[in-house]
Amino acid sequence: MSEVQLQNITKSFGAMTVIPNLNLTVPDGSFTVLVGPSGCGKSTLLRIISGLEMPSSGDVLIGGQDVTLEEPSKRGISMVFQSYALYPHMTVAQNIDFGLRLARMPAAEREARVAEAARILALEDYLDRKPGQLSGGQRQRVAIGRSIVRHPKVFLFDEPLSNLDAALRTQMRVELAQLHQSLDATMIYVTHDQVEAMTLADQIVVMNAGRIEQVGAPMELYDRPQTEFVAGFIGSPKMNLLPGSAIGQEEVKTVGIRPEHIAVTGEGGDWPAVAQVVETLGADTVVYAKAERIGDVTVRLPGNIRLKAGERLSLTPERANLHLFGHDGRRMEVVQ
């Protein structure tokens, strides 16, 4: 049992409150991703769970036990940082089992745990190498291996892929997903990258200014964002957020429509527009257009559709896929 519960957590630095009264449950065995823009409080929250930061008030429970006042080493957690934090003079094997040696674990058990972690992470051929002889992705796997050997209740990841290039990030996302499946462990992962959140998580927590905007499965947040902030943050390209007048709904502050839910027709559409930039991405074509009266609109089309900048378009939103938001920024009923 490794459920994590945060109860009435607040965190202030002097007069500045960065987390005001937050409650969250991370289910046992879940891959939960905390996502949001820089400065939203997600890394602070992770540090509170780890014990590296004390909450100003509230309680942290892991596996039903109150660990609010416990040292990090006694919480049954293991943390993987953005910077890898490997010892350059040690081999991969020595880096992985460093914490076990500090805990004075018998050598035979240490060797067995290192061998198990190396097998899971495909590091068996690299155990005698130094970190400087490894790629960025391999070094990240060593940092993860150092966590695995401790057999923690909860894995914590603080933007672990942000130092990698695009190709390695994609590869490591796959490897992290496979790792979660094989270990069946509770994982809490912090990122500002909503693509990482969508591809890795079974539960996403969207944060904004220290508050939780919405918690749910990736496609739940994508298909039914509960606030205008979530609508604009989840999805790539971003959801179009337009004035309510775009659909003749003056009482609506904002109407949202995803780029793939806008059709391009020859004539007679709702929004006359001109293509400004056309990106041909292979499977998709993304068009950034300027529509009369409502401004910038992004449209995602099949890759076989060829358009040119300057071309006049007629755009029609799928009304069944409109998202309406009131003046409080919260979701309203969708117009059919």
C-alpha positions, 0 to 999 in steps of 0.5 A: 500500500503506497497511496500518498495523501496530502491534506490541507497543505500550505506553504509560505516563504515569508509573506509569500504563500506559494501553495494555499490549502491543497488537498490531493490523493495519489492512488497506490500504483498510479503514475501521477504527473504534476504539470503546470507552468514554471513557478506554479508550485509543482516542484515545491509540492514534490519536495514536501512529499519527499521531506526536503521541504516542510509544509507550513501546515497540513499533513503528508501521509504515505501508505496511511502513515503520517510522515509529515515530520519524518526525515526523507530517508525514513519515508520509503521514497526515492527521488530522481533529479533533473541533474542525475547527481552521479559521482563521476569517479565511481563506476555505474555499479558503484553509483547504483549501490552507493545508498545501499553501502551507506545503509550497510547492506550485506554485499551479497544482497547489494550485488543482487539488487544492482544486478536486478536494476541493471537488467530492468534498465538494460545497463548490464553492459555498462556496470564498469563504466564511469558516468562520463563514458555514458550518453545522457539517456544512459546516465538518467537510467543509472540515476533511476537504477539508484532509486530502484535498488532501494525498493521504495514505496514511492518514486519521485521524479523532478523534471528528469528528462529536461536535459535530454534532446528531443529524440532521447526524451521520446525514448526515455518516456517509453522506458519510464512507462515500461518501468512503471508497468514492470515495477507496479510502483507508485510514481509521482512525476513533475514536468512543465511539458504537457506532452510528457504528462499526456503520454506518461500519466494515468492521472494528471494534476494540473497546477496553476499558482499553487492551486489544483485546477483539475485532476483526471485521466489524460483524455478526460482533461483533453476532452472535458477541461473544467477551466479555461486554464486547463483548456489552454494548457493541455493539448498541442497545438493549443486549443483555440480560445476565442471570444464568445461572439465567435459563435454568437454567444455574447453571454459566454466569455470564451469559447474553446475549440481544438484545432482538429475540430475545425473544418476548412471549406471552400465557401459558406463557413462560419469564419472567413480567414486567411492562412498566415503560416502553414506547417507540413508535419507529415501526418498533419498539416497545421495552419495558423490563420487570421479570421475576420472579427475573431483573430488568430485560429489554429487548424489541424488538418490531415497531412495530405491537404496542401495549403499555402500562406496567403490562401483564403479559407472558410472555417467551420467549427464542429459545434458538438466539440465546442467548450464554453467558459464563463466569466469565472473561467469555469466550464459551462454547458456545451452548445449543441 
